[in-house]
């Protein structure tokens, strides 16, 4: 909200008056705050175009005597904007690095020209500092880059995969008991990958595989609040208040747990399909929650991890995440 303009007083200062105050009142007593009733009654008729606080307006070119002379009749007085002190500029340039626009283009942000325009527009941030110069070079291995608030992964050695884990497959990269494991599906890859979180053998659905340890840690830890979405088939009918109960929290043997959301997706005689969203990562947490409210799980599928959707990915298949999906994962994890 702009500051309130001062109220116009009485006529301009009289020639030869002893008052030298800026925007002064008339010949009446000096005002504190608003004009007195007597001065308002004796003031000449206000003309349009007069400077606020300066009384009646004269059409002479020079300023009136007793005024500061800094305000034109057509320009209201404005207080100067308060500027917060800025710290010294931070130099993110690394002379041995790679040009920023080249790295952005290689990361799939856009063409070289598009990336140059993004930098010039101040939409690119390096290590928390806006960069607008096209000649800046950075080290992609130690510096972080965000475009419009979304982190851009510059390290081409990082791998991000979405995997639809089948039933009966354990969430380990190898299994001493000889059971089918997630590692069996990445044997031919040269990168050392690990899974983000776990799905028990009786649960199928979306599992993320990566070699990015920082991102994996944040996606798994409940303190970062990255939601996971499940579709569970349970015995029906489902009571109307079950969602309220689950959102309020259930006390399990290892502590209280509450869901972020719950809804019935479909129902049939004796069965119901429900969607459960929560950011907890405890073992069998969805199964234990639903069993605690009297509706043990028949089948369970994880469909989403944060912004990543299982979609039409077939069981046992995997696909690389797009650059945009990786960026959204970083945003969800607060990186």
C-alpha positions in Angstrom: 0.0 0.0 0.0 1.5 3.4 -0.9 1.9 5.9 1.8 -1.1 8.3 2.4 -0.7 11.6 0.7 -0.8 14.6 3.0 -4.1 16.7 3.0 -4.0 20.0 1.3 -3.8 22.9 3.7 -5.0 26.5 3.2 -3.8 28.9 0.6 -0.1 29.3 -0.3 2.2 31.0 2.2 1.8 34.8 2.3 4.5 36.9 0.9 6.8 38.0 3.7 5.5 35.6 6.3 7.9 34.3 8.9 7.2 30.7 8.3 9.6 28.8 6.0 8.1 25.4 6.4 7.7 23.3 3.3 4.1 23.0 2.1 3.1 25.5 4.8 -0.4 26.4 5.8 -1.9 29.9 5.6 -1.5 32.8 7.9 -3.4 31.0 10.7 -1.8 29.2 13.6 0.6 26.4 12.8 -1.1 23.0 12.5 0.0 19.8 14.2 -1.5 16.9 12.2 -4.6 17.9 10.2 -5.7 21.5 9.4 -7.9 23.3 12.0 -11.5 24.1 11.2 -10.8 27.8 11.1 -8.0 27.5 8.5 -10.3 25.2 6.4 -13.0 27.8 6.5 -10.7 30.6 5.4 -8.8 28.8 2.7 -9.5 29.8 -0.9 -11.2 27.3 -3.2 -8.9 24.5 -4.0 -7.8 24.2 -7.7 -7.2 21.0 -9.5 -3.5 20.3 -10.3 -2.2 21.8 -7.0 0.5 19.9 -5.3 -0.8 18.0 -2.2 0.2 19.8 1.0 1.2 22.9 -0.9 -2.1 24.8 -0.7 -3.6 26.6 -3.7 -1.8 26.2 -7.0 -0.3 29.0 -8.9 0.5 28.6 -12.6 3.8 30.4 -12.5 6.8 28.4 -13.6 8.9 28.8 -10.5 8.2 27.2 -7.1 6.2 29.2 -4.5 8.1 31.0 -1.8 8.3 28.8 1.3 8.1 25.5 -0.6 10.9 23.1 -1.2 10.7 23.5 -5.0 11.1 19.8 -5.6 7.5 18.9 -6.5 5.9 19.7 -9.7 2.1 20.5 -9.7 1.3 17.4 -11.6 3.5 15.0 -9.5 2.4 13.9 -6.0 5.1 13.6 -3.5 6.3 10.0 -3.0 8.4 8.6 -0.2 11.6 7.0 -1.5 11.5 3.2 -1.6 13.3 1.5 1.2 16.1 -0.7 -0.2 17.6 -3.5 1.9 21.4 -3.4 2.1 22.9 -5.9 -0.3 26.0 -8.0 0.5 29.0 -8.1 -1.7 28.5 -9.9 -5.0 29.6 -13.6 -5.0 31.7 -14.8 -7.9 30.6 -18.2 -9.0 32.9 -18.2 -12.0 35.4 -21.0 -12.3 38.0 -20.2 -15.0 38.7 -24.0 -15.4 35.0 -24.9 -15.7 32.5 -25.2 -18.6 30.4 -22.4 -20.0 27.1 -22.3 -18.2 24.9 -22.2 -21.4 26.7 -25.2 -22.8 26.0 -27.2 -19.7 22.4 -26.2 -19.6 22.0 -27.2 -23.3 23.7 -30.5 -22.7 21.3 -31.2 -19.8 18.3 -30.8 -22.0 17.1 -27.4 -20.8 16.9 -26.1 -24.4 19.1 -25.0 -27.3 22.2 -22.9 -26.7 20.4 -19.8 -27.7 17.4 -20.5 -25.4 19.8 -21.1 -22.5 21.6 -17.8 -23.2 18.3 -16.0 -23.1 17.4 -17.7 -19.7 20.7 -16.5 -18.3 20.3 -13.0 -19.6 16.8 -12.9 -18.1 18.1 -13.7 -14.6 16.3 -17.1 -14.5 19.4 -19.2 -13.8 20.9 -19.5 -10.3 24.3 -21.0 -9.5 25.0 -22.0 -5.9 22.1 -19.7 -4.8 23.2 -16.7 -6.8 21.6 -15.3 -9.9 23.9 -15.3 -12.9 23.2 -13.0 -15.9 26.6 -12.9 -17.6 27.0 -15.3 -20.6 30.7 -15.8 -20.1 30.4 -17.5 -16.7 32.0 -21.0 -16.4 31.2 -23.4 -13.6 32.3 -26.8 -12.4 29.3 -29.2 -12.9 30.8 -31.7 -10.3 30.8 -29.3 -7.4 28.3 -26.5 -8.2 24.5 -26.7 -8.3 22.3 -24.9 -10.9 18.6 -24.1 -10.8 16.5 -22.8 -13.6 13.2 -21.1 -12.6 13.6 -22.7 -9.2 14.1 -26.3 -10.5 17.4 -28.0 -10.1 19.2 -29.1 -13.3 21.3 -32.3 -13.0 24.5 -31.6 -14.8 26.4 -34.7 -13.9 25.9 -37.1 -16.9 27.1 -40.0 -14.8 23.9 -39.9 -12.7 21.3 -42.5 -13.6 17.6 -42.3 -12.7 15.3 -45.2 -13.5 11.6 -46.0 -12.9 11.1 -49.8 -12.4 7.8 -51.6 -12.1 8.7 -54.3 -9.6 6.7 -57.5 -10.1 5.2 -59.7 -7.4 7.6 -62.1 -5.8 10.7 -60.0 -6.4 12.5 -58.8 -3.2 13.8 -55.3 -3.0 17.5 -56.1 -2.7 20.3 -56.0 -5.3 21.2 -59.6 -4.5 19.6 -62.3 -2.3 21.4 -65.0 -0.3 18.4 -67.3 -0.5 18.3 -67.2 -4.3 15.0 -65.4 -4.6 14.4 -63.1 -7.5 15.7 -59.7 -6.7 15.8 -56.2 -8.2 19.5 -56.7 -8.9 18.6 -59.4 -11.4 17.0 -56.7 -13.6 20.1 -54.5 -13.8 22.9 -57.1 -14.2 23.9 -55.8 -17.6 24.4 -52.2 -16.5 27.9 -51.0 -15.8 26.7 -48.5 -13.2 26.3 -49.5 -9.6 22.7 -48.7 -8.8 20.6 -49.0 -5.7 16.9 -48.9 -5.0 15.1 -45.9 -3.3 13.2 -47.5 -0.5 11.7 -50.9 -0.5 8.6 -52.8 -1.6 8.0 -56.2 0.0 7.8 -59.3 -2.1 3.9 -59.2 -2.0 3.7 -55.6 -3.2 4.3 -54.6 -6.8 4.7 -51.2 -8.5 6.9 -48.2 -8.8 10.5 -48.5 -7.4 13.1 -45.9 -8.3 16.7 -46.9 -9.1 19.6 -44.5 -9.0 23.3 -43.9 -8.1 22.5 -40.5 -6.7 22.9 -41.0 -2.9 21.9 -37.5 -1.8 18.6 -37.6 -3.6 17.8 -41.2 -2.6 18.3 -40.4 1.1 15.9 -37.4 1.0 13.3 -39.4 -1.0 13.3 -42.1 1.7 13.5 -40.0 4.8 10.0 -39.1 6.2 11.2 -35.7 7.4 11.4 -34.4 3.8 7.7 -35.3 3.3 7.9 -36.8 -0.2 4.6 -38.6 -0.6 4.1 -42.2 -1.9 0.8 -43.3 -3.4 -0.6 -46.8 -3.1 -3.7 -48.6 -4.5 -4.9 -51.3 -2.2 -7.7 -53.8 -2.7 -9.4 -54.5 0.7 -12.5 -56.2 1.9 -15.6 -54.0 1.6 -17.8 -52.2 2.3 -15.6 -49.4 3.6 -17.0 -47.3 6.4 -17.5 -43.6 5.7 -15.3 -42.5 8.6 -12.3 -44.7 7.9 -10.5 -41.9 6.0 -11.0 -39.5 9.0 -9.6 -42.2 11.3 -6.5 -42.8 9.2 -5.8 -39.1 8.7 -6.0 -38.5 12.5 -3.5 -41.3 13.1 -3.3 -44.9 14.2 -1.1 -46.1 17.0 1.0 -49.1 15.8 3.5 -51.1 17.8 6.4 -48.9 16.6 4.6 -45.6 17.1 1.7 -43.5 15.6 1.2 -43.2 11.9 -1.2 -41.1 9.9 -1.9 -40.9 6.2 -1.8 -37.8 4.1 -4.9 -38.7 2.3 -7.3 -41.6 1.8 -10.2 -42.2 -0.7 -12.3 -45.0 -2.1 -11.5 -45.3 -5.9 -13.9 -48.2 -6.7 -16.1 -50.7 -5.0 -17.7 -54.1 -5.7 -19.6 -56.5 -3.7 -17.3 -57.6 -0.8 -14.3 -55.6 -2.1 -13.1 -52.0 -2.5 -10.2 -50.3 -4.2 -8.7 -47.5 -2.1 -5.9 -44.9 -2.6 -3.6 -44.3 0.3 -1.0 -41.4 0.3 1.6 -41.1 3.0 5.2 -40.1 3.4 6.1 -42.8 6.0 8.6 -45.5 5.0 8.2 -48.0 7.7 8.1 -51.7 6.9 4.7 -52.9 5.7 3.2 -49.6 7.0 0.3 -49.6 4.5 -0.7 -53.2 5.3 -0.4 -52.6 9.0 -2.5 -49.4 8.9 -5.4 -51.0 6.9 -5.3 -54.1 9.1 -5.5 -52.0 12.2 -8.8 -50.5 11.0 -10.2 -53.9 10.1 -9.6 -54.0 6.4 -6.5 -56.2 5.7 -4.9 -55.8 2.3 -5.7 -58.2 -0.5 -3.4 -56.7 -3.2 -1.1 -53.6 -3.0 0.5 -51.5 -5.8 2.6 -48.4 -5.4 1.7 -46.0 -8.2 3.6 -42.8 -7.4 6.8 -41.6 -5.7 6.5 -37.9 -5.3 6.0 -36.5 -8.8 6.9 -39.7 -10.6 4.0 -41.9 -11.9 4.0 -45.6 -12.7 1.8 -44.9 -15.7 1.7 -47.6 -18.4 5.0 -49.1 -17.5 4.6 -52.9 -17.7 5.6 -55.2 -14.9 9.3 -56.1 -14.9 10.2 -53.2 -17.2 12.1 -50.0 -16.5 12.6 -46.7 -18.1 14.9 -43.7 -17.6 13.4 -40.6 -16.0 13.2 -37.5 -18.2 15.2 -34.4 -17.3 12.0 -32.7 -16.3 11.1 -35.6 -14.0 14.5 -35.6 -12.3 14.1 -31.8 -11.8 10.7 -32.3 -10.2 12.2 -35.0 -7.9 14.9 -32.6 -6.7 12.2 -30.0 -6.0 10.1 -32.5 -4.1 13.2 -33.4 -2.0 14.2 -29.8 -1.4 17.4 -29.9 -3.4 
